Amino acid sequence: MKTTGLNFRHLYFFRMVAAEGSVTRAADRLGLAIQTVSTQIAALEQSIGKSLLTQQGRRLVPTEAGRVALTYAEQIFQLGDRMQEALEEVDAGKIRLTVGISDSMPKLIAAHYLQAALPPDTPVRLVCTEGEFDALLAELALHKLDVVLTDRPVRASASLKVFSHLLGESEMQLFGVRALARKYGKDFPESLNGAPILLPTRNTALRGRIDAWLLEQGVRPDVVGEFEDSAMLNTFGRSGMGLFFAPAALAEDMLEQFGALPVGPASELQEQFYAISSERRISHPVVEAMLSISQR
């Protein structure tokens, strides 16, 4: 089996040439002689036994092996940047908190839990990533995230060692811009028959509960939009496209940020909020604070 001693200096030169599409332009950017850059690329190709660049017209482009190498090179240098940032944060006495927020989680609710848990006298570097539920769980399992905030618990799985912690829940309310709130606020909820409404997509935890609530009320609104991302849904709600559900606890925020007024209550409809951790015993101080606040 062939092994190589990968030289990161060589890898850096390869990454630069691939980005510039030319040894000459890469050498100019680096302030080095063309021969120096060419020698570094040749040394890398010799060490791994594969050609990484090929001429295509006037540009140098990665070969198939080069594209694979470039993918890993990007990851390596990104990790190096993160390591440098982490070391600087240690020197500054900062706590780093990496949070995944699922698409369907109301961003204002996520911000509320995070802000309430941040220590007042310790500097924190907060890094938030938004994404799909399953993708964030994978990142959490690989310890790339400290915690995931979402609107549903994780299903029990022997292969996925993550755990759900209920942060809280809120009654839902229907909101709309002023004109829609005026029009459909009377005779609620019967007024919802034929009313334009924006809903979460069917793969979200809340959608099934909303459908059941509408069925119980005996109303059939006109679904004019479906969104996986709650922030996108609220944005279209602000445009007046349709009515939309949001936690009743956010009524003031809905008015201030989206110009939306309550149309009617849906107290039977509850949305729950969870923190998902990768360990049963929480060790990150900010995550511990978040859970302790929610349990009061």
Secondary structure, 3 states (H helix, E strand, C coil): CCCCCCCHHHHHHHHHHHHHCCHHHHHHHHCCCHHHHHHHHHHHHHHHCCCCEEEECCEEEECHHHHHHHHHHHHHHHHHHHHHHHHHHHHCCCEEEEEEEECCCCHHHHHHHHHHHCCCCCCEEEEEEEECHHHHHHHHHCCCCCEEEECCCCCCCCCCCCEEEEEEEEEEEEEEEHHHHHHHHCCCCHHHCCCEEEEECCCCHHHHHHHHHHHHHCCCCEEEEEECCHHHHHHHHHCCCCEEEEEHHHHHHHHHHHCEEEEEEEEEEEEEEEEEECCCCCCCHHHHHHHHHHCC
